[in-house]
Amino acid sequence: MKLWLIGTYGIVSTTTAVGGKAIEREIVDKRGLVSELPQFEGINDFAKLTFEFGGHEIRDLDKSLYYAAKFHWEKNRHFDNDIMERVREDLEKIKAKKGTALNCGTGIEEFGKIESLEKDGLSLREIANRLEEDMRKFKDDETVVINLASTEPVVKINSKYHESIEGFEEMLDEDKKEYANASMLYAYAAIKNKIPYGNFTPSVGSSLPALKQLAIENGVPHAGNDGKTGETLVKTTLAPMFLYRNLEIIGWMSYNILGDFDGKVLSHKENKESKVISKDSVLEKILGYSPYSITEIEYFPSLIDNKTAFDFIHFKGFLGTKMKFYFVWDGIDAIVAAPIVIDIARFLLFAKKKGLCGVIKEMAFFFKSPMESNVINTHEQFQMLVNWFKNNL
Ligand SMILES: NC(=O)c1ccc[n+]([C@@H]2O[C@H](COP(=O)([O-])OP(=O)(O)OC[C@H]3O[C@@H](n4cnc5c(N)ncnc54)[C@H](O)[C@@H]3O)[C@@H](O)[C@H]2O)c1
């Protein structure tokens, strides 16, 4: 597989690259990969576990992915250093291309010096062309683009420029930068290149109607949004239990604290909004009613990449008696995310090789806000993925 990662030097990207190369070289086993479960036997014929990486970044462009991986490792120590050192030569060869940070909000300014195409004075069309060209030079039939860049502020859909691909092209030609943002430009570049695209973030990416249209016209499969890896995974696995036992959830409080870059970006109100919407909407979709709910995400620097979620559930049972359930999720964000990134890429390649295009709704299992799917219950999502794979094999 050739993975083009947007946000190449972030902790999820670098952990994906370390893990991918370590799996390829048989330094580690395949624990954590959903696609390696017996239900998905045969996927290797469509997407082998061999890896090349490239991508777009907006900082440290003179450095390599090894430098970025080491930087994150020194703060987090999230795996055995020996694994990274054994694939060091591979990682040193990976250098990101300059991307765009257009309308990404103030959160990303925390990273230090940003180098981006719009800062070089390029027009919207020129930026789109550059992104497209970088991907074109990298791509082959095994390529997938995955968005792993920082979360962007919510985009207000503009009917003239976002509803159709013709309008979107007009936006590029008229250089209407105020209506565009980075994730939609990357998604456009991928789909123009006929490369499958996965959006691991809550940013808009390929979910614009214009880009959905382009994906159908160009025969490109795509999936998103926002990887379901931690608290929301537990929530959407646990909430169905209350449903199956006919218990009423009266209230659900989720309090998330996290550090690192992702936490820093999400401590900015406009960047956080996308994430809260993505996490908050799942209960109603599973239960069919909206319990009182509180979803908070706060920056807690010393935790670094350790994401801790405290959840409190108040529920009502037989004879109207109220009861309580508490859980604490203490996950290492990049470790739960990286294998899912590889899975998403593999299933998208499978879809492409089977001639499927447009939104792959059956990949809802991997996302907090699955595009074009109201199936949020993890158990149903898993079965849907298994059936889809079997039926298309
Ligand atoms: N479990 C998880 O870690 C998890 C789950 C769901 C979603 N996500 C999302 O995945 C994304 C990556 O998470 P992370 O922890 O690796 O964050 P991170 O901050 O470590 O990495 C983000 C990287 O993107 C780069 N970047 C920012 N804007 C960019 C742009 N416009 N173009 C190119 N590069 C850009 C940054 O420089 C940084 O290197 C975030 O949006 C996060 O919300 C993560």
The ligand as an ORCA input file, in Angstrom:
! r2SCAN-3c Opt
* xyz 0 1
  N      -7.474      8.417     18.508
  C      -7.078      9.488     17.837
  O      -5.946      9.891     17.945
  C      -8.048     10.189     16.929
  C      -9.376      9.756     16.821
  C     -10.240     10.437     15.962
  C      -9.777     11.522     15.238
  N      -8.478     11.938     15.361
  C      -8.070     13.107     14.595
  O      -6.895     12.800     13.846
  C      -6.168     14.010     13.638
  C      -4.706     13.782     13.971
  O      -4.563     13.572     15.358
  P      -3.101     13.635     16.010
  O      -3.259     13.258     17.432
  O      -2.123     12.940     15.154
  O      -2.818     15.198     15.954
  P      -1.429     15.934     15.826
  O      -1.680     17.318     16.251
  O      -0.331     15.164     16.486
  O      -1.132     15.897     14.259
  C      -1.737     16.718     13.333
  C      -0.699     17.052     12.276
  O      -1.366     17.737     11.221
  C      -0.548     18.814     10.808
  N      -1.458     19.767     10.158
  C      -2.324     20.616     10.733
  N      -3.040     21.263      9.808
  C      -2.603     20.802      8.609
  C      -2.939     21.085      7.276
  N      -3.888     21.956      6.996
  N      -2.295     20.433      6.290
  C      -1.319     19.514      6.570
  N      -0.952     19.207      7.824
  C      -1.591     19.833      8.828
  C       0.105     19.315     12.080
  O       1.254     20.066     11.793
  C       0.390     18.001     12.792
  O       1.653     17.484     12.426
  C      -6.857     15.103     14.484
  O      -7.736     15.844     13.672
  C      -7.652     14.271     15.474
  O      -8.766     14.977     15.975
  C      -7.612     11.287     16.188
*
